[in-house]
Amino acid sequence: METSILLLLVLLVSFLLLLVRGHPKAHGHLPPGPRPLPLLGNLLQMDRGGLLNSFMQLREKYGDVFTVHLGPRPVVMLCGTEAIREALVDQAEAFSGRGTIAVVEPVVQGYGVIFANGERWKALRRFSLATMRDFGMGKRSVEEQIQEEARCLVEELRKSQDAPLDPTFLFQCITANIICSIVFGERFDYKDRQFLRLLDLFYQSFSLISSFSSQVFELFSGILKYFPGTHKQIFKNLQEILDYIGHNVEKHRTTLDPSNPRDFIDTYLIRMEKEKSNQHTEFHHQNLMISVLSLFFAGTETSSTTLRYGFLLMLKYPHVAEKVQKEIDQVIGSHRPPTLDDRTKMPYTDAVIHEIQRFSDLGPIGLPHKVTKDTLFRGYLLPKNTEVYPILSAALHDPRYFEQPDVFNPDHFLDANGALKKNEAFMPFSIGKRICLGEGIARNELFLFFTTILQNFSVSSALAPKDIDLSPKESGLGKVPPTYQIRFLAR
């Protein structure tokens, strides 16, 4: 694997020397950083452990704000809670642009609510927030959907009859069904072959996007795109998912009742029809397709991966699971399902879920931003369109806010009286104008799924807790937990 990457890099240098016509220097005054080589940027300072390790090492030398050249392009890194908040909150508008992710850019091409910029992004975000709210987000109906999905999961887990299983696809099923009910207006059976195929494509793609080879591709996508690699498989996977979405959109179009929209797609199609005479409208087919892809992917992978990490942590720290179950027994009991109203009465469980999100650190580098205008930040001048990486991992592991940042400890979110306490460094959904659209849904899912499972089951592993390895399978743009076997033992 490494040999092939080195060969590609040798080819890359040769091609660049032949093809490059000079790279215009950015005006402005960027933060300090390692001196880049022509064309190769800071390749020689990149650690084999990946981009995050490289950035953390450079932070020790250059501080919380520094510049790294990823290939020929300069990217400003923001590390630590204060730096990220100063940029994304205090100067929210200036830092509200979206940078590119090289391995998905050929598919998204700047379309859709997550990857768009400017007026396109603002129009799509307003529409998406309002529509998701209409179809569940922030209403009691989404709670009922999650409770029903949790009940289906419990039934499925009972069928395992205490046998060990890999929870990956079951956790994907439950989170995917919540976003599917909002976007597509339907849920799927856990044995549905088309559904399982889509979930497999999501899982594969998330792993590939987070892989080391995708991080290398980020540095030199301009030339590596012509060679075989994981980027080709990601493109193929996402195109297959888009084919499914396209068929679904057509089905919606033929059965649409404008007076009774069923879901996100219907509502978007109605808006498209209203604006068809507007040449500059953002409500067109391409934005619909990529918005649905983005919502479907993000709504499935982030919450399901958090649950997978969460239950691996419960196997590693069984005393934590026991304390959660004790609180469930005291507040909820065994004769009714958990509700969102229970959350305020269950500070320990809420703290555990917060700590699972903090410790699992699923988006360590954060989605890339860019500045929307020439921006003065901490004495430096960032030219318009400069890319910015908010290193969320540096906040979630900030020793000024977490006493033992590298240790799983729910006490990080509890005060001296055992009540839940807020923490400025807790930003797993990012912060500012680009904060995750589905934060509310995700928080509700995590609480209701986590508590419903532990209300009905104890968990165990064939491995002793001390032998359970928490090391991620992949760590790049995202973090993929290791695969593991777990037994759900009826209580």
CORWO-V963823 format. One record per residue. N is the residue number from 0. RES is the residue in three letters. PSI is psi in whole degrees, -180 to 180 (999 if undefined). D_CENTER is the distance of its C-alpha to the mean C-alpha in Angstrom with 1 decimal. Layout:
# CORWO-V963823
[[N | RES | PSI | D_CENTER] [N | RES | PSI | D_CENTER]]
This chain:
# CORWO-V963823
[[0 | MET | -52 | 26.4] [1 | GLU | -36 | 27.0] [2 | THR | -44 | 30.4] [3 | SER | -37 | 29.0] [4 | ILE | -42 | 26.6] [5 | LEU | -40 | 29.6] [6 | LEU | -42 | 31.7] [7 | LEU | -38 | 29.2] [8 | LEU | -37 | 29.1] [9 | VAL | -46 | 32.9] [10 | LEU | -40 | 33.0] [11 | LEU | -48 | 30.5] [12 | VAL | -43 | 32.9] [13 | SER | -47 | 35.8] [14 | PHE | -42 | 34.3] [15 | LEU | -41 | 33.1] [16 | LEU | -31 | 36.6] [17 | LEU | -38 | 38.0] [18 | LEU | -28 | 35.7] [19 | VAL | 143 | 34.6] [20 | ARG | 19 | 36.5] [21 | GLY | 140 | 35.4] [22 | HIS | 118 | 32.3] [23 | PRO | 134 | 33.0] [24 | LYS | 140 | 32.5] [25 | ALA | 137 | 30.4] [26 | HIS | 169 | 32.6] [27 | GLY | -172 | 31.9] [28 | HIS | 96 | 31.5] [29 | LEU | 158 | 28.2] [30 | PRO | 161 | 27.5] [31 | PRO | 166 | 29.0] [32 | GLY | 177 | 27.6] [33 | PRO | 146 | 29.0] [34 | ARG | 125 | 31.5] [35 | PRO | 151 | 30.1] [36 | LEU | 151 | 32.2] [37 | PRO | 136 | 33.1] [38 | LEU | -44 | 30.7] [39 | LEU | -13 | 28.9] [40 | GLY | -134 | 27.5] [41 | ASN | 33 | 26.5] [42 | LEU | -42 | 26.1] [43 | LEU | -18 | 28.6] [44 | GLN | -2 | 26.7] [45 | MET | 133 | 23.6] [46 | ASP | 147 | 23.3] [47 | ARG | -17 | 23.1] [48 | GLY | -4 | 20.4] [49 | GLY | 177 | 18.0] [50 | LEU | -44 | 16.9] [51 | LEU | -47 | 15.6] [52 | ASN | -42 | 19.0] [53 | SER | -46 | 20.8] [54 | PHE | -39 | 19.5] [55 | MET | -37 | 20.2] [56 | GLN | -41 | 23.7] [57 | LEU | -32 | 24.4] [58 | ARG | -37 | 23.4] [59 | GLU | -32 | 26.3] [60 | LYS | -38 | 28.7] [61 | TYR | -6 | 27.6] [62 | GLY | -167 | 26.0] [63 | ASP | -18 | 22.9] [64 | VAL | 117 | 23.1] [65 | PHE | 169 | 24.1] [66 | THR | 134 | 24.0] [67 | VAL | 138 | 23.0] [68 | HIS | 108 | 24.2] [69 | LEU | 97 | 21.8] [70 | GLY | -133 | 24.7] [71 | PRO | -9 | 26.7] [72 | ARG | 136 | 24.2] [73 | PRO | 136 | 23.9] [74 | VAL | 130 | 20.5] [75 | VAL | 129 | 20.7] [76 | MET | 134 | 18.7] [77 | LEU | 116 | 18.2] [78 | CYS | 144 | 18.3] [79 | GLY | 153 | 19.1] [80 | THR | -47 | 18.8] [81 | GLU | -46 | 21.7] [82 | ALA | -43 | 20.9] [83 | ILE | -43 | 17.4] [84 | ARG | -41 | 19.0] [85 | GLU | -38 | 22.0] [86 | ALA | -59 | 20.1] [87 | LEU | -20 | 17.3] [88 | VAL | -55 | 19.5] [89 | ASP | -32 | 23.1] [90 | GLN | 51 | 22.9] [91 | ALA | -46 | 20.1] [92 | GLU | -44 | 21.8] [93 | ALA | -33 | 22.5] [94 | PHE | 18 | 19.0] [95 | SER | 0 | 17.4] [96 | GLY | 159 | 17.5] [97 | ARG | 125 | 14.6] [98 | GLY | -177 | 15.2] [99 | THR | 153 | 14.9] [100 | ILE | 113 | 13.0] [101 | ALA | -40 | 16.1] [102 | VAL | -19 | 15.3] [103 | VAL | -11 | 13.9] [104 | GLU | -39 | 16.3] [105 | PRO | -22 | 19.2] [106 | VAL | -50 | 17.6] [107 | VAL | -36 | 16.0] [108 | GLN | 36 | 18.8] [109 | GLY | 10 | 17.8] [110 | TYR | 168 | 17.8] [111 | GLY | 159 | 15.7] [112 | VAL | -28 | 14.2] [113 | ILE | -34 | 11.0] [114 | PHE | -2 | 13.1] [115 | ALA | 167 | 16.5] [116 | ASN | 168 | 18.6] [117 | GLY | -143 | 21.8] [118 | GLU | -32 | 23.5] [119 | ARG | -50 | 21.5] [120 | TRP | -44 | 18.2] [121 | LYS | -44 | 20.2] [122 | ALA | -45 | 21.9] [123 | LEU | -36 | 18.9] [124 | ARG | -45 | 17.0] [125 | ARG | -47 | 20.3] [126 | PHE | -47 | 20.8] [127 | SER | -43 | 17.5] [128 | LEU | -46 | 17.6] [129 | ALA | -42 | 21.2] [130 | THR | -42 | 20.8] [131 | MET | -33 | 18.0] [132 | ARG | -41 | 20.2] [133 | ASP | -33 | 23.2] [134 | PHE | 31 | 21.8] [135 | GLY | -41 | 20.6] [136 | MET | 124 | 18.2] [137 | GLY | 2 | 20.4] [138 | LYS | 166 | 23.2] [139 | ARG | -28 | 24.8] [140 | SER | -35 | 24.2] [141 | VAL | -33 | 20.5] [142 | GLU | -44 | 21.7] [143 | GLU | -38 | 24.3] [144 | GLN | -44 | 21.9] [145 | ILE | -41 | 19.8] [146 | GLN | -42 | 23.1] [147 | GLU | -41 | 24.5] [148 | GLU | -38 | 21.5] [149 | ALA | -39 | 21.9] [150 | ARG | -42 | 25.6] [151 | CYS | -39 | 25.1] [152 | LEU | -45 | 22.9] [153 | VAL | -44 | 25.7] [154 | GLU | -43 | 28.3] [155 | GLU | -42 | 26.5] [156 | LEU | -33 | 26.2] [157 | ARG | -32 | 29.8] [158 | LYS | -22 | 30.7] [159 | SER | -18 | 29.5] [160 | GLN | 50 | 32.6] [161 | ASP | 5 | 31.2] [162 | ALA | 147 | 30.6] [163 | PRO | 143 | 27.7] [164 | LEU | 159 | 24.7] [165 | ASP | 118 | 21.3] [166 | PRO | 1 | 19.0] [167 | THR | -58 | 16.1] [168 | PHE | -31 | 17.2] [169 | LEU | -42 | 18.5] [170 | PHE | -35 | 15.3] [171 | GLN | -42 | 13.7] [172 | CYS | -47 | 16.8] [173 | ILE | -39 | 16.7] [174 | THR | -38 | 13.2] [175 | ALA | -39 | 13.9] [176 | ASN | -30 | 17.2] [177 | ILE | -48 | 16.2] [178 | ILE | -33 | 14.3] [179 | CYS | -38 | 17.2] [180 | SER | -32 | 19.8] [181 | ILE | -43 | 18.6] [182 | VAL | -47 | 18.0] [183 | PHE | -12 | 20.7] [184 | GLY | 22 | 22.9] [185 | GLU | 160 | 23.1] [186 | ARG | 163 | 21.8] [187 | PHE | 150 | 22.5] [188 | ASP | 147 | 24.6] [189 | TYR | -12 | 23.0] [190 | LYS | 0 | 25.5] [191 | ASP | 121 | 25.1] [192 | ARG | -41 | 25.1] [193 | GLN | -43 | 23.3] [194 | PHE | -48 | 20.5] [195 | LEU | -34 | 20.3] [196 | ARG | -45 | 20.4] [197 | LEU | -43 | 17.4] [198 | LEU | -37 | 15.4] [199 | ASP | -40 | 16.8] [200 | LEU | -40 | 15.8] [201 | PHE | -49 | 12.1] [202 | TYR | -48 | 12.4] [203 | GLN | -48 | 14.5] [204 | SER | -43 | 12.5] [205 | PHE | -41 | 9.2] [206 | SER | -43 | 12.0] [207 | LEU | -41 | 13.8] [208 | ILE | -30 | 11.3] [209 | SER | 0 | 10.8] [210 | SER | 165 | 14.6] [211 | PHE | -39 | 17.3] [212 | SER | -32 | 18.9] [213 | SER | -30 | 16.0] [214 | GLN | -37 | 16.2] [215 | VAL | -41 | 19.9] [216 | PHE | -35 | 19.5] [217 | GLU | -32 | 17.6] [218 | LEU | -37 | 20.9] [219 | PHE | 45 | 23.3] [220 | SER | -31 | 21.9] [221 | GLY | -33 | 25.0] [222 | ILE | -36 | 27.2] [223 | LEU | -20 | 25.0] [224 | LYS | -18 | 24.1] [225 | TYR | -5 | 27.7] [226 | PHE | 160 | 27.4] [227 | PRO | 155 | 26.1] [228 | GLY | -179 | 22.7] [229 | THR | -29 | 19.2] [230 | HIS | -32 | 18.5] [231 | LYS | -40 | 21.2] [232 | GLN | -40 | 19.7] [233 | ILE | -46 | 16.3] [234 | PHE | -46 | 18.4] [235 | LYS | -45 | 20.5] [236 | ASN | -48 | 17.7] [237 | LEU | -33 | 16.1] [238 | GLN | -37 | 19.7] [239 | GLU | -40 | 20.5] [240 | ILE | -41 | 17.8] [241 | LEU | -35 | 19.1] [242 | ASP | -43 | 22.6] [243 | TYR | -45 | 21.8] [244 | ILE | -42 | 20.3] [245 | GLY | -44 | 23.5] [246 | HIS | -41 | 25.8] [247 | ASN | -41 | 24.2] [248 | VAL | -43 | 24.6] [249 | GLU | -40 | 28.2] [250 | LYS | -41 | 28.9] [251 | HIS | -41 | 27.8] [252 | ARG | -40 | 30.0] [253 | THR | -19 | 33.1] [254 | THR | 14 | 32.7] [255 | LEU | 132 | 31.7] [256 | ASP | 103 | 33.6] [257 | PRO | -24 | 33.1] [258 | SER | -6 | 34.5] [259 | ASN | 70 | 32.1] [260 | PRO | 139 | 28.5] [261 | ARG | -22 | 26.7] [262 | ASP | -171 | 23.0] [263 | PHE | -46 | 20.6] [264 | ILE | -46 | 22.2] [265 | ASP | -48 | 25.7] [266 | THR | -40 | 25.2] [267 | TYR | -43 | 23.8] [268 | LEU | -38 | 26.9] [269 | ILE | -43 | 29.2] [270 | ARG | -40 | 27.9] [271 | MET | -46 | 28.3] [272 | GLU | -41 | 31.9] [273 | LYS | -34 | 32.7] [274 | GLU | 15 | 31.6] [275 | LYS | -23 | 33.1] [276 | SER | -7 | 35.9] [277 | ASN | 110 | 33.7] [278 | GLN | -25 | 33.4] [279 | HIS | 12 | 30.6] [280 | THR | 147 | 28.4] [281 | GLU | -3 | 24.6] [282 | PHE | 77 | 24.9] [283 | HIS | 176 | 25.5] [284 | HIS | -43 | 24.5] [285 | GLN | -43 | 22.1] [286 | ASN | -34 | 20.0] [287 | LEU | -50 | 20.0] [288 | MET | -48 | 19.0] [289 | ILE | -32 | 16.0] [290 | SER | -45 | 14.9] [291 | VAL | -43 | 15.3] [292 | LEU | -47 | 13.5] [293 | SER | -46 | 10.4] [294 | LEU | -42 | 10.7] [295 | PHE | -48 | 11.6] [296 | PHE | -54 | 8.9] [297 | ALA | -39 | 5.9] [298 | GLY | -22 | 8.5] [299 | THR | -54 | 9.4] [300 | GLU | -42 | 7.1] [301 | THR | -49 | 4.9] [302 | SER | -40 | 8.4] [303 | SER | -39 | 10.4] [304 | THR | -37 | 9.2] [305 | THR | -43 | 9.7] [306 | LEU | -41 | 13.1] [307 | ARG | -44 | 13.9] [308 | TYR | -39 | 13.7] [309 | GLY | -46 | 15.4] [310 | PHE | -25 | 18.3] [311 | LEU | -40 | 18.7] [312 | LEU | -34 | 19.2] [313 | MET | -33 | 21.7] [314 | LEU | -37 | 23.6] [315 | LYS | -35 | 23.7] [316 | TYR | 73 | 24.8] [317 | PRO | -26 | 26.9] [318 | HIS | -29 | 28.6] [319 | VAL | -46 | 25.3] [320 | ALA | -40 | 25.0] [321 | GLU | -40 | 28.7] [322 | LYS | -37 | 28.5] [323 | VAL | -46 | 25.7] [324 | GLN | -35 | 28.1] [325 | LYS | -42 | 31.0] [326 | GLU | -39 | 29.3] [327 | ILE | -46 | 28.4] [328 | ASP | -38 | 32.0] [329 | GLN | -40 | 33.4] [330 | VAL | -41 | 31.4] [331 | ILE | -41 | 30.7] [332 | GLY | -163 | 33.0] [333 | SER | 0 | 33.0] [334 | HIS | -1 | 34.5] [335 | ARG | 155 | 31.8] [336 | PRO | 153 | 28.0] [337 | PRO | 148 | 25.8] [338 | THR | 165 | 25.2] [339 | LEU | -27 | 23.0] [340 | ASP | -22 | 26.3] [341 | ASP | -23 | 26.4] [342 | ARG | -43 | 23.5] [343 | THR | -20 | 25.7] [344 | LYS | 1 | 28.3] [345 | MET | 67 | 26.1] [346 | PRO | -35 | 25.1] [347 | TYR | -47 | 24.8] [348 | THR | -43 | 22.4] [349 | ASP | -41 | 20.3] [350 | ALA | -39 | 20.5] [351 | VAL | -44 | 19.5] [352 | ILE | -42 | 16.3] [353 | HIS | -44 | 15.5] [354 | GLU | -33 | 16.5] [355 | ILE | -46 | 14.4] [356 | GLN | -42 | 11.2] [357 | ARG | -50 | 13.0] [358 | PHE | -38 | 14.3] [359 | SER | -30 | 11.6] [360 | ASP | 58 | 9.6] [361 | LEU | -23 | 6.4] [362 | GLY | 68 | 5.5] [363 | PRO | -35 | 9.3] [364 | ILE | -18 | 10.3] [365 | GLY | 153 | 8.1] [366 | LEU | 140 | 8.2] [367 | PRO | 142 | 12.0] [368 | HIS | 172 | 14.5] [369 | LYS | 154 | 18.1] [370 | VAL | 141 | 21.1] [371 | THR | -6 | 22.9] [372 | LYS | 168 | 26.3] [373 | ASP | 126 | 28.3] [374 | THR | 127 | 27.0] [375 | LEU | 123 | 28.8] [376 | PHE | 117 | 26.6] [377 | ARG | 40 | 28.2] [378 | GLY | -3 | 31.3] [379 | TYR | 151 | 29.5] [380 | LEU | 111 | 29.5] [381 | LEU | 115 | 26.4] [382 | PRO | 151 | 27.5] [383 | LYS | 138 | 25.9] [384 | ASN | 7 | 22.9] [385 | THR | 131 | 22.4] [386 | GLU | 145 | 18.8] [387 | VAL | 129 | 17.2] [388 | TYR | 112 | 14.5] [389 | PRO | 108 | 13.6] [390 | ILE | 88 | 13.3] [391 | LEU | -32 | 11.4] [392 | SER | -35 | 12.6] [393 | ALA | -27 | 16.1] [394 | ALA | -46 | 15.8] [395 | LEU | -17 | 14.5] [396 | HIS | 28 | 17.4] [397 | ASP | 114 | 19.9] [398 | PRO | -16 | 23.3] [399 | ARG | -16 | 24.7] [400 | TYR | -19 | 22.5] [401 | PHE | 122 | 22.1] [402 | GLU | -43 | 25.4] [403 | GLN | 79 | 24.1] [404 | PRO | -26 | 20.7] [405 | ASP | 8 | 20.6] [406 | VAL | 138 | 21.9] [407 | PHE | 114 | 20.4] [408 | ASN | 105 | 22.4] [409 | PRO | -19 | 21.9] [410 | ASP | -16 | 24.8] [411 | HIS | -24 | 22.4] [412 | PHE | 19 | 21.8] [413 | LEU | 139 | 25.4] [414 | ASP | -175 | 28.5] [415 | ALA | -22 | 32.0] [416 | ASN | 5 | 32.7] [417 | GLY | 11 | 29.8] [418 | ALA | 153 | 28.1] [419 | LEU | 135 | 24.4] [420 | LYS | 143 | 24.0] [421 | LYS | 154 | 21.5] [422 | ASN | 123 | 20.2] [423 | GLU | -24 | 19.5] [424 | ALA | -5 | 17.3] [425 | PHE | 103 | 14.8] [426 | MET | 54 | 11.8] [427 | PRO | -22 | 8.5] [428 | PHE | 13 | 7.6] [429 | SER | -172 | 9.5] [430 | ILE | 171 | 13.0] [431 | GLY | -160 | 15.6] [432 | LYS | -21 | 15.9] [433 | ARG | 18 | 12.4] [434 | ILE | 148 | 10.8] [435 | CYS | 129 | 8.3] [436 | LEU | -37 | 10.9] [437 | GLY | 23 | 10.3] [438 | GLU | -46 | 10.5] [439 | GLY | -45 | 14.0] [440 | ILE | -46 | 13.5] [441 | ALA | -44 | 10.8] [442 | ARG | -40 | 13.3] [443 | ASN | -42 | 16.1] [444 | GLU | -50 | 14.8] [445 | LEU | -44 | 14.2] [446 | PHE | -50 | 17.7] [447 | LEU | -40 | 19.6] [448 | PHE | -46 | 18.4] [449 | PHE | -48 | 18.7] [450 | THR | -37 | 22.1] [451 | THR | -42 | 23.4] [452 | ILE | -48 | 22.9] [453 | LEU | -18 | 24.6] [454 | GLN | -37 | 27.2] [455 | ASN | -21 | 28.3] [456 | PHE | 148 | 27.7] [457 | SER | 158 | 28.1] [458 | VAL | 146 | 26.1] [459 | SER | 163 | 27.7] [460 | SER | 155 | 27.4] [461 | ALA | -21 | 30.2] [462 | LEU | 146 | 29.1] [463 | ALA | 147 | 30.3] [464 | PRO | -40 | 27.7] [465 | LYS | -22 | 28.7] [466 | ASP | -3 | 28.1] [467 | ILE | 123 | 24.5] [468 | ASP | 125 | 22.3] [469 | LEU | -1 | 18.8] [470 | SER | 133 | 18.2] [471 | PRO | 151 | 15.0] [472 | LYS | -40 | 15.9] [473 | GLU | 147 | 13.8] [474 | SER | 108 | 12.4] [475 | GLY | -117 | 11.5] [476 | LEU | -38 | 8.6] [477 | GLY | 171 | 6.7] [478 | LYS | 126 | 9.0] [479 | VAL | 119 | 10.7] [480 | PRO | 158 | 13.3] [481 | PRO | 154 | 16.9] [482 | THR | 147 | 18.5] [483 | TYR | 164 | 21.0] [484 | GLN | 139 | 23.6] [485 | ILE | 144 | 24.0] [486 | ARG | 130 | 27.0] [487 | PHE | 108 | 26.7] [488 | LEU | 118 | 30.2] [489 | ALA | 135 | 31.5] [490 | ARG | 999 | 32.7]]
